[in-house]
Amino acid sequence: MGKSYGALKVLRDVEFEVANGVCFGLAGVNGAGKTTLIKCLLDFCTLDAGRISICGRSSTDPAARAPLAFLPERFAPPYFLRGEEFLRHTLDLHGASYDASRAAAAVAALDLDPAALARPVRGYSKGMTQKLGLAACLLAEREVYVLDEPMSGLDPKARALAKSQFRAMRAAGRTLFFTSHVLADIEELCDRMAILHDGALRFQGTPAELAARHPGGGLESAFLRIIEDATAA
């Protein structure tokens, strides 16, 4: 696939596949093109070249997004809604019913006090807002989860709990595609990963395969070598 904004080529010959039931992590520096890739995946912007398929359907077909749940990097629910109202509206969009006990359990599993659901989200902290967005995704029970920096703003306890939820989702056969600046999270959670740099994929494989390419330094060292080599080239 390819995407340009005027003369700026944001994505160049990007090609990869995420198999069913796999947890796939996409890493890259700021401005590498990760969020643009997700926008193309969700048909928020039009590709200039290539195509994207989701569960066998073209990404331009609205039906292709029916199996998806999405959490954007800068998640900001309508400030005037209470937490419960946001979850109700989100589940309604997914064609799912709201159950107060399930909602309370979902937010509690992410260390968000269920009592917060009765309050307007304009009073939430960044971490509380992120937990609400993650809970909405979990409650939707979709086949595929597209999460852009899903643990942004979470404290260490909430990060650990979110990871437990992701592992449970993968164990249940869900497919997870997420971006992250934290390579340790990708190493811990992902079956496969890719590195996007300057609009092009520089690596695809398992975290172990990436580490093996530059032994002794771990994933961060291997990541640095790859982007340094790409920049030099």
Protein Blocks (a to p, Z undefined) as FASTA:
>chain_A
ZZdehjbcfbghiacdddehiacdddddehilmmmmmmmmnopaccfedcddeehiafkl
mklmmmpccddfblcddfkbcfklmmmmmmmmnopacdfklmmmmmmmnopafklmmpcf
klpcfklmmmmmmmmmmmnopabdcdehklgoiafklmmmmmmmmmmmmmnopacddddf
blklmmmmpmbdcddeehiafbgcdfklmmmmmghjajmlmmmmmmmmmmmZZ
